[in-house]
Amino acid sequence: NGFNLKKFKNSINNFFSWLSKTELVELDTVDVSEDPIRPEHDNEFRTTYGRKIYGLKSNDDIEGFICIAFCNDVPQTMKELDLMSKNAFHEKNGNIAVAYTVWSRKRGAGKETIFNTKKFIKEEFTEVSRFITLSPLTPIATHFHIKHGAKLININATSQNFEYEFN
């Protein structure tokens, strides 16, 4: 009973087939205790001053999450992100989308969430010219973003910034 390549390919295709049936939705709230990166930030923080929570919806389930703040400079800390996004909101000049947390419930959903969000922001927020992350200083975050085509642009005291191509 040898290895069946066709059967293996079909099982891989079935495993990832849910991705073709996904859509990005804006969320009002999220269970912050599920956020492995920044669980200390409540829903009010995530949805005020133009900040957004998006979910990758598959059937009736949300499989991936991303929180975005619109800033007018690249933040190195969450405190800077907070101040910069408040300022950009009041000045109406938030031209940098900053993803400060991304997580998923299903394999492949993190990448799909980032790429769908990037595409959505490019279409819906025409003033935005850059898509940046404010990521933790962890090998997992580094590997994830580099693997998905982002460039490391800053290593900060407590975080790192990656930039995804946005053209």
Residue, then its C-alpha position, 0 to 999 in steps of 0.5 A: n500500500g504505497f504512498n498515493l500522491k494524488k490522494f495526498k494532494n487532494s487532502i491538502n487541497n481540501f485542508f486549505s479549501w476553506l480559504s477560498k470561501t473567506e471574507l473580511v469583516e469589520l468587528d465591533t468586539v473581539d474576545v481580547s483574552e484570545d489575543p496572544i500578542r496584546p490581550e491587555h488592550d480592550n475593545e474600546f482601545r481597538t475601536t476608538y480613534g479610527r482603529k479597526i478590528y477585522g476578522l477573516k470569516s469562513n462560513d459563520d466562523i471567524e478564523g483570523f483576527i487583525c487590529i489596525a491603527f492609522c498613524n502618520d508615522v511608524p510607532q515603535t511602542m504601543k504608547e506611540l501607536d496610541l498617541m500617533s493614531k489619536n493625533a492622526f485621527h484628529e488631524k485626518n492624516g493617518n496614511i500608515a496602516v499599522a497592524y499591531t496584533v494578528w492571530s488565527r484559530k486555523r492554520g493559514a488564516g493569519k497570512e490570509t487575514i493580513f493579505n485580505t486586510k491589506k487589499f481592503i485598506k488599499e481599496e477603501f482607504t485611498e489616503v493610506s500609502r503604507f502597511i506596517t506592523l508593530s510586532p513583538l520581538t519574537p522569532i515567531a513574529t520575525h519568521f511569520h512576516i519574513k516568510h510572507g514577504a514583509k521587510l524588516i524596517n526597524i528593530n526597537a527596544t521592545s518591538q519590531n516593524f515590518e513593512y508589506e509592499f503596498n502598491 
